[in-house]
Amino acid sequence: MNKATLIAKVAQAKGLSKKETEEIFNAFLDTIIDTVNSGEKVQIVGFGSFEVKTRAGRICKVPGTNQEVTV
């Protein structure tokens, strides 16, 4: 399911227009993104949790050139 399909289904289920539902959905996502970017963790029980994690780099090879790069 993509974003457009999700918005259409929610709009139909709640009797809202797709435009209203998209605005609400985008505000929801923007709030999660802003909160995570500020260093806080977002946890929505039954849906998921979002947080920034730092991972160690790893060495990979570029196909075709075999040049090693750190990702």
C-alpha positions in Angstrom: 0.0 0.0 0.0 1.3 3.4 -0.9 0.6 6.8 0.7 -2.1 7.8 -1.8 -4.0 4.5 -1.2 -3.7 4.8 2.6 -5.0 8.4 2.5 -7.9 7.3 0.2 -8.9 4.5 2.6 -8.7 6.6 5.7 -10.7 9.4 4.0 -13.4 7.0 3.0 -13.6 5.3 6.4 -13.9 8.6 8.3 -16.0 10.5 5.8 -13.3 13.2 5.1 -12.0 14.5 1.9 -8.8 13.2 0.6 -7.3 16.7 0.8 -8.2 17.0 4.5 -6.9 13.5 5.2 -3.6 14.2 3.4 -3.1 17.4 5.5 -3.7 15.5 8.7 -1.4 12.7 7.6 1.4 15.1 6.6 1.1 16.9 9.9 1.4 13.6 11.7 4.5 12.6 9.7 6.0 16.1 10.1 5.5 16.0 13.9 7.3 12.6 14.1 10.1 13.8 11.9 10.6 17.1 13.9 10.5 15.2 17.2 13.1 12.6 16.1 15.3 15.3 14.6 15.3 17.1 18.0 16.7 14.0 19.6 13.6 12.6 21.2 12.2 9.1 20.7 8.6 8.7 19.4 6.8 5.6 20.5 3.2 4.8 19.4 2.0 1.6 21.0 0.6 -0.8 18.4 2.2 1.1 15.5 5.9 1.6 16.0 8.8 3.6 17.5 11.1 6.0 15.8 14.5 7.2 16.9 17.9 8.2 15.5 20.6 5.6 16.0 24.2 6.0 15.2 25.9 3.0 13.7 29.6 2.3 13.0 30.7 2.6 9.4 31.5 -0.4 7.3 33.7 -0.9 4.3 32.0 -1.8 1.0 33.3 -2.3 -2.5 32.0 -0.3 -5.5 30.8 -2.8 -8.1 32.8 -2.5 -11.3 35.8 -0.6 -9.8 36.4 -2.6 -6.6 37.2 0.7 -4.9 36.6 0.4 -1.1 34.4 3.1 0.5 33.1 3.5 4.0 29.4 3.5 4.3 
